[in-house]
Amino acid sequence: MTNDKKTRVSVDIYGQTYNMVGSESSSYMRQVASVVDGKMKEISDRNAALDTAKIAVLAAVNSVHENIQLQDEIKQLKIELRKMKG
Amino acid sequence: MTNDKKTRVSVDIYGQTYNMVGSESSSYMRQVASVVDGKMKEISDRNAALDTAKIAVLAAVNSVHENIQLQDEIKQLKIELRKMKG
């Protein structure tokens, strides 16, 4: 195996270990994992009866919702920029 | 029970029904659910051995990664706008 410049990092998300491979830095990948871990803990704190799969699905739902909001914000900022550039 | 203006919608994500409650429209909530469902199907297509919880965690990881990229883009657009406003 040659060094293919991929970052390999082992992260813990909600008590489970994941071996992640990516082109980003290991600290970035740990940051992403830590955000997901935090979201899952927050959801399980509010809904003690949920199993891990549902908690993870709700964490994904929450992230996708944020995603759509951010995309809207980008759209607005681009409109504003275009107006200023005349 | 009084009508409290919350939207209640039943969505299907990766073969499981979720009763979602939120302040957004039901079509928006369905859109979010459909994005999560699509991400999970894509991940399971690439990794047949993963269980639902892991697929959902990876969908959340993917979304949080996208979120961080979008937040970076917003930061850059705001810097650009600030420069133009002088």
N, CA and C atoms of all chains as a GROMACS GRO file, in nm:
protein
  516
    1MET      N    1   0.085  -0.120   0.000
    1MET     CA    2   0.000   0.000   0.000
    1MET      C    3   0.088   0.125   0.000
    2THR      N    4   0.063   0.213  -0.091
    2THR     CA    5   0.138   0.338  -0.094
    2THR      C    6   0.063   0.443  -0.013
    3ASN      N    7   0.132   0.549   0.022
    3ASN     CA    8   0.070   0.659   0.092
    3ASN      C    9  -0.015   0.738  -0.008
    4ASP      N   10  -0.147   0.733   0.009
    4ASP     CA   11  -0.236   0.795  -0.090
    4ASP      C   12  -0.287   0.932  -0.044
    5LYS      N   13  -0.223   0.985   0.059
    5LYS     CA   14  -0.256   1.120   0.109
    5LYS      C   15  -0.395   1.132   0.171
    6LYS      N   16  -0.464   1.020   0.186
    6LYS     CA   17  -0.595   1.024   0.253
    6LYS      C   18  -0.569   1.032   0.404
    7THR      N   19  -0.654   1.106   0.473
    7THR     CA   20  -0.646   1.110   0.618
    7THR      C   21  -0.733   0.997   0.673
    8ARG      N   22  -0.676   0.921   0.763
    8ARG     CA   23  -0.753   0.816   0.828
    8ARG      C   24  -0.759   0.848   0.976
    9VAL      N   25  -0.878   0.851   1.029
    9VAL     CA   26  -0.892   0.886   1.169
    9VAL      C   27  -1.003   0.803   1.232
   10SER      N   28  -0.979   0.765   1.356
   10SER     CA   29  -1.076   0.686   1.429
   10SER      C   30  -1.149   0.779   1.526
   11VAL      N   31  -1.280   0.790   1.509
   11VAL     CA   32  -1.356   0.882   1.594
   11VAL      C   33  -1.464   0.808   1.671
   12ASP      N   34  -1.505   0.867   1.780
   12ASP     CA   35  -1.611   0.807   1.861
   12ASP      C   36  -1.737   0.894   1.848
   13ILE      N   37  -1.844   0.833   1.802
   13ILE     CA   38  -1.972   0.905   1.793
   13ILE      C   39  -2.077   0.824   1.867
   14TYR      N   40  -2.130   0.882   1.973
   14TYR     CA   41  -2.235   0.820   2.052
   14TYR      C   42  -2.197   0.676   2.092
   15GLY      N   43  -2.074   0.663   2.142
   15GLY     CA   44  -2.029   0.536   2.198
   15GLY      C   45  -1.986   0.431   2.096
   16GLN      N   46  -1.984   0.471   1.970
   16GLN     CA   47  -1.946   0.375   1.864
   16GLN      C   48  -1.823   0.431   1.792
   17THR      N   49  -1.728   0.343   1.759
   17THR     CA   50  -1.607   0.390   1.691
   17THR      C   51  -1.625   0.382   1.540
   18TYR      N   52  -1.586   0.488   1.471
   18TYR     CA   53  -1.594   0.493   1.325
   18TYR      C   54  -1.455   0.522   1.270
   19ASN      N   55  -1.414   0.442   1.172
   19ASN     CA   56  -1.289   0.470   1.104
   19ASN      C   57  -1.320   0.555   0.982
   20MET      N   58  -1.288   0.681   0.991
   20MET     CA   59  -1.321   0.772   0.882
   20MET      C   60  -1.201   0.792   0.790
   21VAL      N   61  -1.228   0.802   0.661
   21VAL     CA   62  -1.126   0.827   0.561
   21VAL      C   63  -1.171   0.950   0.483
   22GLY      N   64  -1.081   1.046   0.468
   22GLY     CA   65  -1.122   1.165   0.394
   22GLY      C   66  -1.004   1.246   0.348
   23SER      N   67  -1.033   1.353   0.274
   23SER     CA   68  -0.925   1.436   0.223
   23SER      C   69  -0.900   1.557   0.313
   24GLU      N   70  -0.980   1.571   0.417
   24GLU     CA   71  -0.964   1.682   0.510
   24GLU      C   72  -0.862   1.645   0.618
   25SER      N   73  -0.824   1.742   0.701
   25SER     CA   74  -0.731   1.714   0.810
   25SER      C   75  -0.798   1.629   0.918
   26SER      N   76  -0.715   1.563   0.999
   26SER     CA   77  -0.774   1.479   1.103
   26SER      C   78  -0.846   1.565   1.207
   27SER      N   79  -0.796   1.687   1.233
   27SER     CA   80  -0.864   1.772   1.332
   27SER      C   81  -1.001   1.815   1.280
   28TYR      N   82  -1.010   1.841   1.151
   28TYR     CA   83  -1.140   1.876   1.092
   28TYR      C   84  -1.238   1.759   1.105
   29MET      N   85  -1.188   1.638   1.072
   29MET     CA   86  -1.275   1.521   1.078
   29MET      C   87  -1.322   1.494   1.222
   30ARG      N   88  -1.231   1.520   1.318
   30ARG     CA   89  -1.271   1.504   1.458
   30ARG      C   90  -1.376   1.608   1.498
   31GLN      N   91  -1.362   1.728   1.443
   31GLN     CA   92  -1.458   1.835   1.472
   31GLN      C   93  -1.598   1.796   1.421
   32VAL      N   94  -1.605   1.745   1.298
   32VAL     CA   95  -1.732   1.702   1.240
   32VAL      C   96  -1.794   1.592   1.328
   33ALA      N   97  -1.713   1.494   1.365
   33ALA     CA   98  -1.762   1.382   1.449
   33ALA      C   99  -1.814   1.435   1.582
   34SER      N  100  -1.744   1.532   1.638
   34SER     CA  101  -1.782   1.585   1.768
   34SER      C  102  -1.915   1.662   1.759
   35VAL      N  103  -1.940   1.731   1.647
   35VAL     CA  104  -2.068   1.800   1.629
   35VAL      C  105  -2.182   1.697   1.622
   36VAL      N  106  -2.161   1.588   1.547
   36VAL     CA  107  -2.264   1.484   1.534
   36VAL      C  108  -2.289   1.419   1.671
   37ASP      N  109  -2.180   1.388   1.742
   37ASP     CA  110  -2.191   1.329   1.876
   37ASP      C  111  -2.274   1.420   1.968
   38GLY      N  112  -2.245   1.550   1.964
   38GLY     CA  113  -2.317   1.648   2.046
   38GLY      C  114  -2.465   1.653   2.012
   39LYS      N  115  -2.496   1.652   1.881
   39LYS     CA  116  -2.636   1.656   1.838
   39LYS      C  117  -2.709   1.532   1.888
   40MET      N  118  -2.645   1.415   1.877
   40MET     CA  119  -2.710   1.291   1.919
   40MET      C  120  -2.735   1.290   2.070
   41LYS      N  121  -2.638   1.340   2.147
   41LYS     CA  122  -2.655   1.344   2.292
   41LYS      C  123  -2.770   1.438   2.330
   42GLU      N  124  -2.777   1.550   2.260
   42GLU     CA  125  -2.882   1.649   2.287
   42GLU      C  126  -3.020   1.588   2.259
   43ILE      N  127  -3.031   1.516   2.145
   43ILE     CA  128  -3.160   1.455   2.108
   43ILE      C  129  -3.198   1.346   2.208
   44SER      N  130  -3.101   1.265   2.250
   44SER     CA  131  -3.134   1.157   2.343
   44SER      C  132  -3.168   1.211   2.481
   45ASP      N  133  -3.110   1.326   2.517
   45ASP     CA  134  -3.145   1.389   2.645
   45ASP      C  135  -3.292   1.432   2.646
   46ARG      N  136  -3.341   1.472   2.530
   46ARG     CA  137  -3.479   1.519   2.521
   46ARG      C  138  -3.579   1.405   2.500
   47ASN      N  139  -3.530   1.290   2.447
   47ASN     CA  140  -3.620   1.178   2.415
   47ASN      C  141  -3.555   1.047   2.460
   48ALA      N  142  -3.568   1.016   2.587
   48ALA     CA  143  -3.498   0.902   2.645
   48ALA      C  144  -3.537   0.770   2.580
   49ALA      N  145  -3.657   0.764   2.520
   49ALA     CA  146  -3.707   0.636   2.468
   49ALA      C  147  -3.654   0.600   2.330
   50LEU      N  148  -3.586   0.691   2.263
   50LEU     CA  149  -3.543   0.665   2.125
   50LEU      C  150  -3.423   0.571   2.117
   51ASP      N  151  -3.423   0.484   2.016
   51ASP     CA  152  -3.306   0.400   1.995
   51ASP      C  153  -3.202   0.475   1.912
   52THR      N  154  -3.082   0.418   1.907
   52THR     CA  155  -2.969   0.487   1.843
   52THR      C  156  -2.997   0.524   1.697
   53ALA      N  157  -3.060   0.433   1.624
   53ALA     CA  158  -3.087   0.460   1.482
   53ALA      C  159  -3.177   0.582   1.467
   54LYS      N  160  -3.282   0.590   1.549
   54LYS     CA  161  -3.374   0.704   1.540
   54LYS      C  162  -3.305   0.833   1.584
   55ILE      N  163  -3.224   0.824   1.688
   55ILE     CA  164  -3.150   0.942   1.735
   55ILE      C  165  -3.060   0.993   1.622
   56ALA      N  166  -2.994   0.901   1.553
   56ALA     CA  167  -2.903   0.939   1.444
   56ALA      C  168  -2.981   0.998   1.327
   57VAL      N  169  -3.098   0.939   1.296
   57VAL     CA  170  -3.182   0.993   1.187
   57VAL      C  171  -3.225   1.136   1.222
   58LEU      N  172  -3.265   1.157   1.348
   58LEU     CA  173  -3.308   1.291   1.388
   58LEU      C  174  -3.192   1.391   1.386
   59ALA      N  175  -3.071   1.344   1.418
   59ALA     CA  176  -2.953   1.430   1.408
   59ALA      C  177  -2.930   1.469   1.262
   60ALA      N  178  -2.951   1.373   1.171
   60ALA     CA  179  -2.937   1.401   1.028
   60ALA      C  180  -3.044   1.499   0.982
   61VAL      N  181  -3.168   1.480   1.029
   61VAL     CA  182  -3.278   1.571   0.995
   61VAL      C  183  -3.244   1.714   1.040
   62ASN      N  184  -3.196   1.725   1.162
   62ASN     CA  185  -3.157   1.854   1.218
   62ASN      C  186  -3.047   1.921   1.134
   63SER      N  187  -2.949   1.842   1.093
   63SER     CA  188  -2.838   1.897   1.013
   63SER      C  189  -2.884   1.940   0.875
   64VAL      N  190  -2.971   1.860   0.813
   64VAL     CA  191  -3.019   1.894   0.679
   64VAL      C  192  -3.106   2.022   0.686
   65HIS      N  193  -3.183   2.034   0.793
   65HIS     CA  194  -3.262   2.157   0.814
   65HIS      C  195  -3.167   2.278   0.820
   66GLU      N  196  -3.062   2.267   0.901
   66GLU     CA  197  -2.962   2.376   0.911
   66GLU      C  198  -2.901   2.407   0.775
   67ASN      N  199  -2.873   2.298   0.702
   67ASN     CA  200  -2.816   2.309   0.568
   67ASN      C  201  -2.901   2.394   0.475
   68ILE      N  202  -3.031   2.369   0.476
   68ILE     CA  203  -3.122   2.442   0.387
   68ILE      C  204  -3.128   2.590   0.428
   69GLN      N  205  -3.125   2.615   0.560
   69GLN     CA  206  -3.124   2.754   0.608
   69GLN      C  207  -2.997   2.825   0.562
   70LEU      N  208  -2.883   2.757   0.572
   70LEU     CA  209  -2.756   2.817   0.532
   70LEU      C  210  -2.754   2.844   0.382
   71GLN      N  211  -2.811   2.751   0.304
   71GLN     CA  212  -2.817   2.771   0.158
   71GLN      C  213  -2.902   2.893   0.124
   72ASP      N  214  -3.010   2.912   0.200
   72ASP     CA  215  -3.095   3.031   0.180
   72ASP      C  216  -3.016   3.158   0.211
   73GLU      N  217  -2.940   3.153   0.321
   73GLU     CA  218  -2.861   3.270   0.361
   73GLU      C  219  -2.759   3.304   0.252
   74ILE      N  220  -2.695   3.201   0.194
   74ILE     CA  221  -2.598   3.221   0.086
   74ILE      C  222  -2.666   3.286  -0.035
   75LYS      N  223  -2.784   3.237  -0.066
   75LYS     CA  224  -2.859   3.292  -0.180
   75LYS      C  225  -2.885   3.442  -0.159
   76GLN      N  226  -2.929   3.476  -0.036
   76GLN     CA  227  -2.956   3.617  -0.005
   76GLN      C  228  -2.831   3.703  -0.013
   77LEU      N  229  -2.721   3.652   0.043
   77LEU     CA  230  -2.595   3.728   0.042
   77LEU      C  231  -2.548   3.750  -0.102
   78LYS      N  232  -2.567   3.649  -0.187
   78LYS     CA  233  -2.524   3.662  -0.327
   78LYS      C  234  -2.609   3.765  -0.401
   79ILE      N  235  -2.738   3.768  -0.370
   79ILE     CA  236  -2.827   3.869  -0.430
   79ILE      C  237  -2.781   4.009  -0.389
   80GLU      N  238  -2.750   4.024  -0.259
   80GLU     CA  239  -2.705   4.152  -0.206
   80GLU      C  240  -2.575   4.196  -0.274
   81LEU      N  241  -2.483   4.102  -0.288
   81LEU     CA  242  -2.354   4.131  -0.353
   81LEU      C  243  -2.374   4.174  -0.498
   82ARG      N  244  -2.463   4.101  -0.568
   82ARG     CA  245  -2.487   4.131  -0.709
   82ARG      C  246  -2.543   4.273  -0.724
   83LYS      N  247  -2.632   4.310  -0.631
   83LYS     CA  248  -2.691   4.445  -0.634
   83LYS      C  249  -2.582   4.551  -0.614
   84MET      N  250  -2.491   4.525  -0.520
   84MET     CA  251  -2.387   4.624  -0.492
   84MET      C  252  -2.290   4.639  -0.608
   85LYS      N  253  -2.268   4.528  -0.679
   85LYS     CA  254  -2.176   4.533  -0.793
   85LYS      C  255  -2.243   4.601  -0.913
   86GLY      N  256  -2.376   4.620  -0.899
   86GLY     CA  257  -2.454   4.692  -1.000
   86GLY      C  258  -2.459   4.619  -1.132
   87MET      N  259  -5.760   1.936   2.302
   87MET     CA  260  -5.638   1.994   2.242
   87MET      C  261  -5.676   2.112   2.153
   88THR      N  262  -5.611   2.222   2.171
   88THR     CA  263  -5.633   2.338   2.084
   88THR      C  264  -5.535   2.334   1.968
   89ASN      N  265  -5.568   2.409   1.865
   89ASN     CA  266  -5.478   2.420   1.751
   89ASN      C  267  -5.363   2.514   1.790
   90ASP      N  268  -5.243   2.459   1.802
   90ASP     CA  269  -5.130   2.541   1.850
   90ASP      C  270  -5.040   2.587   1.735
   91LYS      N  271  -5.091   2.576   1.612
   91LYS     CA  272  -5.018   2.625   1.494
   91LYS      C  273  -4.891   2.547   1.462
   92LYS      N  274  -4.865   2.440   1.530
   92LYS     CA  275  -4.751   2.356   1.496
   92LYS      C  276  -4.790   2.270   1.376
   93THR      N  277  -4.695   2.246   1.289
   93THR     CA  278  -4.719   2.155   1.178
   93THR      C  279  -4.684   2.014   1.224
   94ARG      N  280  -4.775   1.922   1.199
   94ARG     CA  281  -4.750   1.782   1.232
   94ARG      C  282  -4.752   1.705   1.103
   95VAL      N  283  -4.647   1.631   1.076
   95VAL     CA  284  -4.641   1.557   0.951
   95VAL      C  285  -4.575   1.422   0.976
   96SER      N  286  -4.627   1.322   0.906
   96SER     CA  287  -4.572   1.189   0.919
   96SER      C  288  -4.486   1.163   0.795
   97VAL      N  289  -4.358   1.137   0.817
   97VAL     CA  290  -4.267   1.117   0.704
   97VAL      C  291  -4.202   0.979   0.712
   98ASP      N  292  -4.159   0.931   0.597
   98ASP     CA  293  -4.091   0.803   0.592
   98ASP      C  294  -3.943   0.826   0.561
   99ILE      N  295  -3.857   0.780   0.649
   99ILE     CA  296  -3.713   0.792   0.626
   99ILE      C  297  -3.650   0.654   0.638
  100TYR      N  298  -3.598   0.605   0.530
  100TYR     CA  299  -3.530   0.476   0.527
  100TYR      C  300  -3.619   0.365   0.586
  101GLY      N  301  -3.743   0.363   0.542
  101GLY     CA  302  -3.835   0.256   0.581
  101GLY      C  303  -3.899   0.269   0.717
  102GLN      N  304  -3.870   0.381   0.784
  102GLN     CA  305  -3.924   0.400   0.919
  102GLN      C  306  -4.011   0.525   0.919
  103THR      N  307  -4.124   0.520   0.988
  103THR     CA  308  -4.212   0.638   0.992
  103THR      C  309  -4.176   0.727   1.111
  104TYR      N  310  -4.168   0.855   1.086
  104TYR     CA  311  -4.140   0.952   1.192
  104TYR      C  312  -4.252   1.055   1.195
  105ASN      N  313  -4.304   1.082   1.314
  105ASN     CA  314  -4.403   1.188   1.328
  105ASN      C  315  -4.329   1.314   1.368
  106MET      N  316  -4.318   1.404   1.271
  106MET     CA  317  -4.242   1.525   1.297
  106MET      C  318  -4.335   1.640   1.335
  107VAL      N  319  -4.286   1.722   1.427
  107VAL     CA  320  -4.360   1.840   1.470
  107VAL      C  321  -4.267   1.959   1.454
  108GLY      N  322  -4.315   2.064   1.390
  108GLY     CA  323  -4.227   2.179   1.372
  108GLY      C  324  -4.303   2.304   1.336
  109SER      N  325  -4.229   2.413   1.324
  109SER     CA  326  -4.295   2.540   1.292
  109SER      C  327  -4.288   2.570   1.142
  110GLU      N  328  -4.223   2.482   1.067
  110GLU     CA  329  -4.214   2.502   0.922
  110GLU      C  330  -4.337   2.440   0.854
  111SER      N  331  -4.349   2.463   0.723
  111SER     CA  332  -4.461   2.406   0.649
  111SER      C  333  -4.441   2.254   0.634
  112SER      N  334  -4.552   2.183   0.609
  112SER     CA  335  -4.539   2.038   0.595
  112SER      C  336  -4.457   2.003   0.470
  113SER      N  337  -4.465   2.085   0.364
  113SER     CA  338  -4.388   2.052   0.244
  113SER      C  339  -4.238   2.069   0.271
  114TYR      N  340  -4.204   2.169   0.350
  114TYR     CA  341  -4.064   2.188   0.387
  114TYR      C  342  -4.014   2.068   0.469
  115MET      N  343  -4.096   2.025   0.566
  115MET     CA  344  -4.057   1.913   0.651
  115MET      C  345  -4.042   1.785   0.570
  116ARG      N  346  -4.130   1.769   0.469
  116ARG     CA  347  -4.118   1.652   0.381
  116ARG      C  348  -3.990   1.660   0.297
  117GLN      N  349  -3.956   1.782   0.256
  117GLN     CA  350  -3.834   1.801   0.176
  117GLN      C  351  -3.710   1.760   0.258
  118VAL      N  352  -3.704   1.806   0.384
  118VAL     CA  353  -3.592   1.772   0.472
  118VAL      C  354  -3.583   1.619   0.488
  119ALA      N  355  -3.698   1.557   0.516
  119ALA     CA  356  -3.701   1.412   0.535
  119ALA      C  357  -3.653   1.340   0.409
  120SER      N  358  -3.694   1.392   0.293
  120SER     CA  359  -3.657   1.329   0.168
  120SER      C  360  -3.506   1.340   0.140
  121VAL      N  361  -3.445   1.452   0.180
  121VAL     CA  362  -3.300   1.467   0.165
  121VAL      C  363  -3.228   1.364   0.254
  122VAL      N  364  -3.274   1.350   0.378
  122VAL     CA  365  -3.212   1.253   0.470
  122VAL      C  366  -3.228   1.111   0.415
  123ASP      N  367  -3.348   1.079   0.370
  123ASP     CA  368  -3.376   0.947   0.312
  123ASP      C  369  -3.280   0.920   0.194
  124GLY      N  370  -3.264   1.019   0.107
  124GLY     CA  371  -3.174   1.004  -0.008
  124GLY      C  372  -3.030   0.982   0.033
  125LYS      N  373  -2.984   1.057   0.133
  125LYS     CA  374  -2.846   1.043   0.181
  125LYS      C  375  -2.826   0.902   0.236
  126MET      N  376  -2.924   0.854   0.314
  126MET     CA  377  -2.911   0.721   0.374
  126MET      C  378  -2.908   0.612   0.267
  127LYS      N  379  -2.992   0.625   0.165
  127LYS     CA  380  -2.994   0.525   0.057
  127LYS      C  381  -2.861   0.524  -0.017
  128GLU      N  382  -2.807   0.643  -0.040
  128GLU     CA  383  -2.679   0.656  -0.111
  128GLU      C  384  -2.567   0.588  -0.031
  129ILE      N  385  -2.566   0.612   0.101
  129ILE     CA  386  -2.462   0.553   0.186
  129ILE      C  387  -2.476   0.402   0.191
  130SER      N  388  -2.600   0.352   0.202
  130SER     CA  389  -2.619   0.207   0.210
  130SER      C  390  -2.587   0.139   0.077
  131ASP      N  391  -2.606   0.211  -0.035
  131ASP     CA  392  -2.569   0.156  -0.166
  131ASP      C  393  -2.418   0.133  -0.174
  132ARG      N  394  -2.343   0.223  -0.109
  132ARG     CA  395  -2.197   0.213  -0.114
  132ARG      C  396  -2.141   0.117  -0.010
  133ASN      N  397  -2.217   0.094   0.098
  133ASN     CA  398  -2.167   0.010   0.208
  133ASN      C  399  -2.278  -0.084   0.254
  134ALA      N  400  -2.293  -0.194   0.183
  134ALA     CA  401  -2.404  -0.286   0.207
  134ALA      C  402  -2.404  -0.344   0.348
  135ALA      N  403  -2.287  -0.348   0.413
  135ALA     CA  404  -2.276  -0.416   0.542
  135ALA      C  405  -2.321  -0.330   0.661
  136LEU      N  406  -2.343  -0.202   0.638
  136LEU     CA  407  -2.374  -0.113   0.752
  136LEU      C  408  -2.517  -0.130   0.803
  137ASP      N  409  -2.532  -0.122   0.934
  137ASP     CA  410  -2.668  -0.126   0.991
  137ASP      C  411  -2.729   0.016   0.987
  138THR      N  412  -2.859   0.022   1.013
  138THR     CA  413  -2.932   0.150   1.000
  138THR      C  414  -2.874   0.261   1.086
  139ALA      N  415  -2.835   0.228   1.210
  139ALA     CA  416  -2.782   0.331   1.299
  139ALA      C  417  -2.656   0.393   1.240
  140LYS      N  418  -2.566   0.307   1.189
  140LYS     CA  419  -2.440   0.358   1.132
  140LYS      C  420  -2.466   0.438   1.005
  141ILE      N  421  -2.560   0.390   0.923
  141ILE     CA  422  -2.594   0.464   0.800
  141ILE      C  423  -2.646   0.603   0.837
  142ALA      N  424  -2.730   0.610   0.939
  142ALA     CA  425  -2.786   0.738   0.981
  142ALA      C  426  -2.677   0.829   1.039
  143VAL      N  427  -2.585   0.770   1.118
  143VAL     CA  428  -2.474   0.850   1.173
  143VAL      C  429  -2.390   0.907   1.059
  144LEU      N  430  -2.362   0.825   0.957
  144LEU     CA  431  -2.282   0.873   0.845
  144LEU      C  432  -2.356   0.979   0.764
  145ALA      N  433  -2.489   0.968   0.755
  145ALA     CA  434  -2.568   1.072   0.689
  145ALA      C  435  -2.557   1.203   0.767
  146ALA      N  436  -2.558   1.193   0.900
  146ALA     CA  437  -2.543   1.312   0.985
  146ALA      C  438  -2.402   1.371   0.969
  147VAL      N  439  -2.301   1.285   0.964
  147VAL     CA  440  -2.162   1.330   0.944
  147VAL      C  441  -2.151   1.406   0.812
  148ASN      N  442  -2.209   1.349   0.708
  148ASN     CA  443  -2.208   1.410   0.576
  148ASN      C  444  -2.275   1.548   0.578
  149SER      N  445  -2.389   1.559   0.646
  149SER     CA  446  -2.461   1.686   0.652
  149SER      C  447  -2.385   1.791   0.733
  150VAL      N  448  -2.324   1.748   0.844
  150VAL     CA  449  -2.250   1.843   0.927
  150VAL      C  450  -2.128   1.893   0.850
  151HIS      N  451  -2.065   1.805   0.775
  151HIS     CA  452  -1.952   1.845   0.689
  151HIS      C  453  -2.000   1.952   0.589
  152GLU      N  454  -2.111   1.928   0.522
  152GLU     CA  455  -2.167   2.027   0.429
  152GLU      C  456  -2.198   2.159   0.500
  153ASN      N  457  -2.250   2.148   0.624
  153ASN     CA  458  -2.283   2.268   0.703
  153ASN      C  459  -2.161   2.355   0.726
  154ILE      N  460  -2.051   2.290   0.763
  154ILE     CA  461  -1.929   2.365   0.792
  154ILE      C  462  -1.878   2.435   0.666
  155GLN      N  463  -1.888   2.365   0.552
  155GLN     CA  464  -1.848   2.426   0.424
  155GLN      C  465  -1.936   2.547   0.393
  156LEU      N  466  -2.067   2.533   0.415
  156LEU     CA  467  -2.160   2.643   0.388
  156LEU      C  468  -2.133   2.761   0.480
  157GLN      N  469  -2.101   2.731   0.608
  157GLN     CA  470  -2.071   2.839   0.702
  157GLN      C  471  -1.945   2.914   0.658
  158ASP      N  472  -1.848   2.841   0.605
  158ASP     CA  473  -1.727   2.905   0.553
  158ASP      C  474  -1.762   2.996   0.436
  159GLU      N  475  -1.848   2.947   0.347
  159GLU     CA  476  -1.887   3.026   0.231
  159GLU      C  477  -1.957   3.156   0.275
  160ILE      N  478  -2.043   3.144   0.378
  160ILE     CA  479  -2.114   3.262   0.431
  160ILE      C  480  -2.014   3.363   0.488
  161LYS      N  481  -1.914   3.311   0.561
  161LYS     CA  482  -1.812   3.398   0.618
  161LYS      C  483  -1.741   3.476   0.507
  162GLN      N  484  -1.704   3.406   0.398
  162GLN     CA  485  -1.635   3.470   0.286
  162GLN      C  486  -1.723   3.575   0.218
  163LEU      N  487  -1.850   3.541   0.197
  163LEU     CA  488  -1.943   3.635   0.133
  163LEU      C  489  -1.961   3.761   0.218
  164LYS      N  490  -1.965   3.742   0.350
  164LYS     CA  491  -1.983   3.856   0.440
  164LYS      C  492  -1.859   3.947   0.438
  165ILE      N  493  -1.741   3.885   0.429
  165ILE     CA  494  -1.616   3.964   0.419
  165ILE      C  495  -1.619   4.046   0.290
  166GLU      N  496  -1.660   3.981   0.182
  166GLU     CA  497  -1.666   4.048   0.052
  166GLU      C  498  -1.764   4.166   0.056
  167LEU      N  499  -1.881   4.140   0.117
  167LEU     CA  500  -1.983   4.246   0.129
  167LEU      C  501  -1.930   4.364   0.211
  168ARG      N  502  -1.862   4.332   0.321
  168ARG     CA  503  -1.811   4.437   0.409
  168ARG      C  504  -1.709   4.524   0.334
  169LYS      N  505  -1.625   4.459   0.253
  169LYS     CA  506  -1.526   4.532   0.173
  169LYS      C  507  -1.595   4.627   0.075
  170MET      N  508  -1.702   4.578   0.011
  170MET     CA  509  -1.770   4.660  -0.089
  170MET      C  510  -1.842   4.779  -0.027
  171LYS      N  511  -1.888   4.756   0.098
  171LYS     CA  512  -1.956   4.866   0.167
  171LYS      C  513  -1.853   4.968   0.217
  172GLY      N  514  -1.727   4.928   0.212
  172GLY     CA  515  -1.615   5.015   0.247
  172GLY      C  516  -1.617   5.058   0.390
   0.00000   0.00000   0.00000
